[in-house]
């Protein structure tokens, strides 16, 4: 280890000694939390445990270099770091393990994530930003391996934007772009593509990002020789090392048990990233995992005795203890007393957390027991209710599930009774459910005044002689107005900058607003989304462009696991109002005209999914989204950029409402619901059907998530008594989602005189060419015939069979 004199710097020995012993206390307490945490899982009080034991000492060093305003994007081993920066108490650690649903007692997720997933609160209760420059910041962890990496890139890039782009109001967000984004990852997870994609992108962008690789030689049971070429991630990344002729990374290596050198290494890394805006990789080696990967197994099953003995000797806490004694900072007795006190304090914190967790649940338990006592005396089935009451009374470690399950079963025994006691029980169950469900289900979207769905519609208006222009011109002019009005807005993606996107919707805007605000990126969809998430978390308003809807599959994991859950998994304490701009539907062939709607509708709950039929509608959606707090995907019609539209005279003021459908043709015979490019075919078929005496009502869904909040479709069906969904997605995709909303949410079945129908694309990807499109997706003729067939069934004499 490094000599003591090199570490003290300019502080007194007594102050230095106190700091070292404070660090040791944190390390010991963190380890004790891990040990007791595992026992709580194995005894059944907690469901699952994954802990940071064996990684304590490097996290102490990282915490010393981490300044207020900085950001962390890490993973589930970082409990010691969070304790060291004062953002995780011992009681909060156990509250997370028990899944306490009180955000004040369990601030990491209010019980929504398993323990070990950390966050700090960026938002006030009304959804406004806190001053992030005056607090330590951690983005909300996710479990998927390397999933934290794309977001890390965006957190770092925000500092670059804040430093180099003029005109942004940085209050609450940045001080001259000096903030560093700190990432952590396990050595095995560096095998993931997301890791390499992020490493490459950060090197290209030159952002203040520091990534620490906690290397304990294993990924669960699989040794590094199966994970990493040469079993050494920093060696195979050595080509990223910067030199005097080319930009790149600063790559540092340090042993994870060497307290003194760890502190120096992290101070060096912090200075490089903060001052020079250069990414730094710290490979922290010779770490251990004393309890194995998690509570789901034991590492004795896959580690040799030789390896286990080595881990015992090289445990970072053990080595730090040895160094403290060797350096004369404290003797064995002093450290033993610290360890004894730590054990006692952690045990007390565990007990406090458990009792606090149980208190409101036991209150409900007693309430129900009292109700059941009353019910058993008046019910003919009192003997059965008495058994339920006795079983409930004997449950010690009670859960809300236990209570409600017993209550609802008891209610079955009095299903035909009309006693006051039955009414009391029924009312109590309803009240508890009404109170409890939001504890687990709230904040999927913003619940403040800045919710997207609260933004009021502003319709386009036109001059009498309004010019007919290409749809792309409307988009371009609207984006120009956006960037002029919102200095914090920026757009980036493949071919987005220099040529103004592949369809010229951003033509000339890079020259006007600069390469940082209208930016080209590499071909790397996952980190394009990650850039957007990270920058949105820091108060910028990014628009991440995915060139074609088909390519969103490269980024679907990050959209689903990270973006879509951000507000939910923090119970409204963080927001990432990222706008994802893409284009899709009808172009050519398998890879450029698919429809991923079904996947997005199921995988991206928490993100609004918007499908404008033209570019004026799309422009209105962008304007709406920039005034709200929810993330969204806007799918522009790929074949609409060269179609003519009237230029509004209030373009920048237009706001397309979210979650509201639009009736674009009224009719009396049948309701037709569609969206996007297919609507043009529906309108054509509707004209042809009118000539046959069939009056179609055409409704543009425009917003799939959320969908028809005003239930206007069921109002239409009440009039027409028939409905068909026209969709170019595959069977069971968006059409099934829409039909479910209409039948089960809006209860439209009660007004139907004919079976509800869907007309979709074929189950395969679209074939190439005009004929491929015609035979793969609904054509105008298909739509005509499908609607005509419904009317034939209703009235065969007026509408004879067509074929």
N, C-alpha and C positions, 0 to 999 in steps of 0.2 A: 504494500500500500504506500501511498504518498506520505512523505514525512510531514509531521505536524506543523512545522514552521511554514511550509508552503501553503497551508490551508488557512491559517489564521488571518492573514492579511492585516488589516489595520484595527481590528477590534481587540479588546483586552482579553486576557486568558480566561477570566471569570465569565465574561459574556460569551466567549467562544465555547467554553465548557457547558454553560447553561443551554446554548443552542444545540450542541451535540446531544446532550442528555434529553432534551425535549424531543429531538428527532428519534432517539432510541425509544423513548416512551411511546411515540406514535406508532413506530414499527412494531413494538411488542403488543400494543393494544389492537392493532390491525390483525396481527397474527392470531391473537386470542379470539377476536371476532370470527375469524375463519374457522378456528377449531370448534368453538361453541356453536357456530352456525351449522357446521356439518352434523353435530350431535342433534340439533333441533330438527333437522330434516330426518335423520335416522330414527328419531323418536316419534315422528309423525306430526309435529307441530307446524312444520313448514313443508312445502311440496317439493322443492328442489333447491339445491344450493350450488353456486359456482363462485369461487372466491379468488382473492389475489395473493394468497400465501406464496412465499418464495419470490415475490416481486417487490417487496416493501422498500428496500434501500434505494434502488434506482428511482423509484417514484418520489422519495424524499428529495433527491437531487433535482428532479424535474420541477417539483413544486417550488424550489428556491429560485429557479430562473423564470418561473411563470409569473407575469405581472398582471395587475388589474387592467382590464381591457382585452387581455389575451383570450384565446378560445381553445378549448380542447375538443377533439373528436376522437374518442378512444373506444375501448371495449371493456368487457366485463371483468377485467383483472385489476382495475385502477382504483380500488377502494382506498389504498393508502394515500395516493395522490389527493383524492377528494378530502380525506381527513386532514392532510397536511395543509391544504389551502383554506381549511375551515368551513368547507361546504358539506361535510357529512359528519354527523355525530354518531356516537356508538348506538344510541337509542334509535336514531334514524336508520342505521344499518339493519338492526333487527326488525324495525317496523316494515322495511322493505322485504325482508325475508318472510314475514308473516302476511304480507299483502294487506297492510292497513290501508283502508280507503280514504282516510283523512289526509288531504294534501298538506296540511300544516304539520302533521306528525310524520308523514311519509312523503317528503317533497320531491322525491325522485320520479314518482309516477302515480302516486295515490293508489298503489297496489296493482296497477295495470300491467307492469312488467315484473318479471322475476327479479329477485335481488341481484345486485351487481351491475345494474344499468342506471347510469347516473345522468344528472341534468342540473342546470341552474335555471332560475326563473328570469326570463327576459321581459315579461309583460306584467303590467299592473292588472288589477281585476277587471278594468274596463277595456282591456286589450291594447292600451297605449304602451309605448316603449318605456322601460326603465332606462336610467343612464348606464349603459353597458360599459362605459369607460371607467366607471368607479366601482366595478365589481369584477370578480373572477367569473369567467363564462365557460360553461360546458354545454355543447350541443347534446341532444338526447341520444343515448346509446341505442343500438339495435343489436340483436344476436347474430344475424347472418355474417359469416366470416368475411372480412375485408369490406363489409358494407359501409363502414365508417369512412373509407378512403375517398370516394368521390366528393362527399360533403366537405371533407377536410380541404380539398383543393379550392372549393368556393369560399370557404372561410378565410383562407390565405389570400385569395385573389381580391377579396373585398378590401384588404389593406392597401393593395396596389392601386385599386380604383380610388380609394379615399385620398391616397397620397398624390396621385397624378392627374386626376380629373378635376377641373376647376368648376366651381359653382354649386357643388353639393353641400347641403347643410349637414355637417358631420356631428352636430350636437347629439349627444347620447350614444354615438356610434364609434367614433374614432378620434384620435389625437394625432394628426399628421400621418396617418397610416402606419403608426409605429407598432401596431399590434401583431403578435405572432400567433399563428395557428399551430397547435401542438397535436400530433396524432400518435396513437399507440396501436400496436398490432402484435400478435403472436407470430413467432417465426414460421409456423406451419401455414398460417393464413397468407403469407407472402406468395404462396403458390397460386393464389387466385388471380384471375385475369384483371379484376378490379384494382388490385395492388399495382400491377405493372402498368396498367393504363393511367393510373393516377401519377405514378412516379414519372412516367414519360411526360405527361402533360405539365406537371409542376416544373420540370426541367425546362420545357419550352417556354412556359409563361414567366419563369423566374419570380416566384412569389415567396413570401416569408413563411415557409412551412417547415416544421421540424417533425420528422417521423421517427419515433422510437420503436425499435423491434425488440420485444422481450423474447430472448432466445433461450429456451430450456431444453432444446434438442428433440422435442416431441410435439406431435399434433395428436392429442388424446393418446392413443397407444402406438401411433405410427412414428417411427424414428425419422430424423432429418434426412437420412440417406435415401429415403423413399419420397421425400418432399422437395429437396433442393439440390440442384446440380452442385457438386463439390461440397455439399452439406454446409454451405457458407453463403448466405444471401448478400452480404456486403462485398464479398469477393466477386461474385458474378455481376454485381452492379457497379464494379469499379470503373467501367467505361463511362459512367455518368459523372465521375470526379472532374470538377472544373480545373482548368489550368490557365496560364497567362494568355493563351490564345483563344480559348473557347469557354463559353458559359456552361454551367452544369450544376452539380451538387458539391457541397462539402460533405465528405463521408468520414465519420468518426467512429472509432471502435473503443469499447471499454468493458471491463469485466463487471458483471452485475452485483458483485459482493464488495467491490472496492469503493467504499464510501467517499474517500477523499478524492480519488480520480473521477468518480462520477460527478461530484459537485463541480470540479473544474471543467469537465467535458460539457456539462449542461450550461454552465455560464458562457463558455466559448460559443456553443451552438446558438444560444439566445442572442448574443451580441452580433453574430454574423447575420442571422435571419432578420433581426430587428433593424439593424443599421443599413445593411447592403441589399435587403430583399432578395436573398439567395436561399434556395431550399437546402435543408441539412438532413442527412440521414444518420442516425445514431444506432449502431448495432451493439446492443447490450447482451453480452454473451455470459456463459457459465451461470445461468440462473437455474433455479430448481422449482419443483412443484410438489411440496411435501405431502399433500393429500390427494395427489392425482388430479385429473381434469375436473371432476365434479363429484357430486354425491351419488351419481349413477354407477360408480364403480371404483375399484381400488387399483392404484398403479403397481401394486405388488404383482399383479397378474401379468404384466408385460415388461417390467424392468428387472434386470439381473440384480443379484445381491451386490455385486461389485458396483453397479450404478447407484443402487440405493445407499450404499456406504459412502460413495463419493458425494451424493447429494446431502447426506447428513453433515459431512465435513465442510461443504461449500455453501451451506444454507446462508443466505445473505445476512440474516439477523445474527447468526452465530459468528460470522466473520466480523460484523460490525462490533459485536461485543468484545471479541478478541482485540480488535484494533483500539477500542476505547481503553482497555486495560493496559495494552502495550504502550499507548501514548501517554499514560499517566493522567488521563482525564477523570477516571473513576476506578474504584477497585471492585472486586467481586461482590462485596457486601452491599455497596451502593446500588449496583445493577440488579442484584437479587431483590432488593427492596422495591425498585422500580417495577420489576416483573411481578412481584407479589401484589403490589397495589393495582397494577394493570389487570391482573386476573380478577381481583375483587371488583374493580370498577366496571369491567366488561360484563361480569356476571350480574351485577346490579342493573346495568343498562338493559341487559337481556330480559330480566324479570320485569322491569318497569315497562318495557316495550310490549311484552306479552300481556301484562295486566291492563295496560291502556288499550291494546287491541281488543281484548275480550270484553271490556266494560260495557260498551253500547250493545254488544251482541247478547250479553247476559241479561241486560235490561229487557230486551225483546223476549228472551227466553222466559223470564219471570212474568212478563205481561201475558204471554200465551198460556203458561201454566195456570194463571189465574182465570183466564177465559175458559179453558178446558174444564177446570173445576166446576165452574158455573154451568157449563154446557152438559156435563155428565149427569147432573142432578135433574135436568128437565127432559133429557132425551131418552127415547125408548131404547136406544143403542148405547146407553151410558157405560155399560161394561166394556165395550170396545173403545170408547173414547177414553175411559180410565186407563186402559192399557197404553194408549198413545201418550197420554199425559205422563205416566210413570216412566216410560222409555225416554221421553224428552227430559224428564227431571234428572235422570241418571247420567246424561251426557255431560262430561266434564269440560272437555275442550270443544265447546259448541261452535258451530258455524251458522251463518245465515241460511245456508242450504238446509241444514238440519231443521231449523225452526220452521221455515216455510213449507218444507216437505211434510212435516208432522201436521202443521195447521191445515194444509190443503187436503190431506188424507182424512183428517177428522171431519172436515166439512162434508165429505161424501156420505158419512153416516147419518147426517141430518138433512139430506137432500130434499126429502119430502116434508120436512117439518117447517113450522112458521113461528117459532119461538123468538123472543127478543134476544135470547142468548145466541141463537144462530145468526141473527142479523148483526150482532156485535162482532162475532168471529169473522163473518164475511167482510164487514167494514174494516176490521183490523187487518185482514190479509190484503185488501185493496190498498190500504194506507201504507203498509210496509212495502208492498211492491212498488207503489208510486214513489216512495222515498228511496228505495234501494236500487232500482233499475238505473237511474242516472249515475249512481256511484260507479257503475261499470260501463255505461254506454254514452255518456255525455261527451261533448266537445269533439265529435267527429269533424264538424265544421265550426267556424266561429259562431259564438253565441252573443257577440257584442253588436253594437250599432254599426260596426264596420263589416258585418257579414255581407257577402256578395249579393245575397238575395234581398237585402234591404235597399239596394241601389235602385232608384226609380228610373223608369224608362223615359228616354227622350227620343222622340221619333225624328227621322230625317225630314227636312223641309227643302223645297226646291224652288228655284226661280222659274218663271214661265218659260224662259228659253234655256233651261238647264242643259249643259253640254252632255252628250253621250260619250263616255270614255271607257277604256279598258278597265276591268275590275282591279287590275294591279295598280292602276293610277290612284284609285280611291284608297287602297291600302297604303301606298307610298306617301300620299299627302297626309294621311292620318298618322302614320308613324313619324313623319316630319313634325307634326304638331305635338305628338307625344314627347319626343326628345327635346323639343323646344320648351315644353311646359314642365317636364319632370327631369331635372338634371340628374336625378338618381336612377333614371331608367336607362337600360342598356340591352342590346340584343347581340347574340353570338350563336354561331353554328357553322356547319359546313357550307362554304360558298356564300355565306351571309354578308361578308364585308365588302371585299373589293368589287365583286360583280353585282352586289345588291340582291342576293339570293337567286336561285335558279329560275325564278319566275319574275324577277325584277320588281318585287314588291318593296325593296329597300334601295332601289336604284339611286345612286348619288349621295346617299346619306352618310356613308363612311367618310367621304371627302368633306362633308359639312360638319360632322360631329366627332370625327377622329377614330383611330383604330381601336381604342379601348372601349368605346361605347357602341360601335357597330363593327363587330369583330369576326374574323375568320377563325375557325378552329380546325384541328385535325379530325380525322374520321374516327370518332370515339364517343359514341352516343351516351354511354353510361356516365362518363365524366362531364359531358355537356350538361346533363341533368344535375350532376353533383355540384358543378360550378353554380348553377342556379339556386340549388337548395342552400348552399353555404352563404352566398351573397344575400339571399332573401332573409336568412336568419340574422344578418347583420344590418338590416334596414334598407338595403338597396332594392330596386324593383327590376329584377332581371327578366328578360324574355329569352328563353332557351329554345333554339330552333332545331327540330329534328326534321331532316330534309324531306323525308316521306314517311307517311304513317306506317308503312311496312317496317321501317327501320327502328320504330319505337320498341320492337321486341328486344333489341340490344340493351335497352335501358329499363325494361319493365320491372326488373327486380328492385332497382333503386326507387322507381316511382312507387311501387307497391309497398315495399318494406320500410322505406324511409320517408319520402315525401307525404304519402297518403296517411301515414300514422303520426306525423309530427305533432299536430295539435291534439290528437286523441291521447297519445302515450305520455304527453306532458300535462294532461288535463287542462289545456288552455294556457299553459305557462310559456310556450314558445309558438311562434308562427313562422311559416315559410311561404309567403304568398307568391310563389313562382308561377309565371305564365309559360306554358309550353306551347309553342307555335309549331304546327305541322300541317301537312297537306295530304289529302288522300282520296280514295275512291277511284274513280274511273280514269285510268291511264292505259298502260299496256303490260300485260303479262303477269306471271306468277308473283314476281318480287316487287312490283310497282303499282298494283291495283288491288291488293288484298284489303280486307276490312277486319281490323283487330278489335272491333267494338265489343264483341262478346267478352273477350279477355279483359279489356279495360273496364267494362262495367262490373266485372266480378273482382278484379284484382286491384282496382284503384279507388275503392270507396274512401272518401276523404278528399278526393280531387274532383272538381267539377268538370264534366265532359260536355263540351259545347260543339254543335255541328251546324254552323251557319250555312244557309243555302246560297248566299252571294257575298260579295266583298263588303258591301255596305253593312250587312248584318255582322260580318266579322269585325269590321272597324268598331262598330258599336260595342261588341263584346270586349275588345281590348280596352276601350274607354271605361267600361263598367268595372272590369277587373282591377284596373289601376286605382280605383277608389275603394276597393274592398280588401279583405285580409285572407281570403281563401285561395289556395292554389287551383289552377285549372289547365285543361288541355283544350286548345282551340284547333279544330280540324277544318282547314279551309278546303274548298272544292278545287281539286287539282285541275279540272277542266274549265274553271271559271275565270281564270286570270285575263283571258283575251275576249271574254264576253262583255258586251257593252252594258253599262249601267249609267243612270243619270247621276251627275255630280251634285251632292247635297250642298246647300249653302250654309249649313251648320255642322259640317263634318266633325270637327273636333268636339262638339257638344253631344253628338249622338250617343245614346246608351241603350244597348239591346238588353232587355231584362233577362235575368237568369232564372230558369225554372218555370218560364211562362211560354206556352205554345202560342202560335199565331194561326188563325183561320185565314187562309189566303184565297179560298173560294167557298162561298156558302152553297149549300145544297140540301135536298130533302130526302134522298133515297138511301144513301149509304155514306158513312164516315170513313175517309181514307186518311191514314196517318203515315207520314214518311218524314224524311229529313235529307239534307245535303244534296248531292248531285241528282239523286233519284227523283227529287221533287219535280225537276223539269220534265221528266218522262211522265210523272203522274199528272201534271198539268196538261200535257199534250193528250194523254189518254182521256182525261176528264172532258176536254173539248170534243173529242170524237164520240164519247159516250153520250154527251148531251144531244148530239145529232140523232142518237138512237132513242132519245126520250128518257135517259137515265141521268138524274141530277145528283152529281157527286159533291159532297162537302170535303174539301181538302184542308188538312191541318198539318202545319209544319211543326214538328216537335221542337226543333232548334236547340234544345237543351235536354240531354239524356240524363245527366246527373247534375242537379236535381231535375225531376221530371214532373211537369204539369202540376205545379203546386196549387193552382186554383181549380183543378179538376174540370177544366173546360172541355176535355174530350168526352167525359161522361154526359155533360150537358148536350153535346152534339149527338151522342148516341141516343139519348132520351128522345131526341127529335127524329132521328133517322132509323133507329132500331136495328142497325147493322153496322159492322166495322170490319175493316181489313187493314193489316199493317204491311206496307211495302218497304222492303229493306234489301240492300245489296250485301249485307252480312250473310254468313252461312246460316243454315237452319239451326235453331236453338240459340242464336246469338242475340243481337239487339232486338230483333222482332219478338223473341220470347220474353225478354225483359220488359218491353213496352206492353205486351199483352198481359203479362202478370200485373203490371201497374194498373192497367185499365180494369181488369177483372177483379183482382183481389184487394187493391188499395182503393180504387174508386167504385167498386161494387157495380160495375156496369152490366153484369150478367142479368140483372133484374129487368133491364130494358131491351134485351136482345130478342128479336124474333127469328134470327138466323144464327147459325153457328159462327163464332168469330173466326176469321181466317188470317193467315199470314202468307205472304209471297216473298220468298227470299232468293238469294243466289244458290247455286248448286253447292254441294258439300265440299267440293274441291276448290283449290286456288283458281283464279281466273286464267283462262287460256289466252294466248297471245293473239293480237290482231283484232280487227273489227268483228270478224266472225267469232273469234274466241270470246270477246266481250258479250256478243249477242247470245251465245249459247251457254254462258257462265252466269250472267247476272240478269235480273228482270229487265226485259225490253218493254217498250211502249205497247207492243202487241200482247205481251204476257200480261201486263197490267190491265189492259182493256178486257182481255178474255177472262181473267180471274174475277173482275168485278161483274162482267156480264153474266158469268156462270152463277154467281150468287143471286142476281136478279132473275135469272131463268128459273132457279129453284123456287123463288118467291111467286113468280107469275109466268108459267111456261107459255101461256097463250100470247101474252104481250111480248115476251122475249123468247122466241123459239130457240131451240138448241143450235149453237153456232157450229160445232164440229164434234 
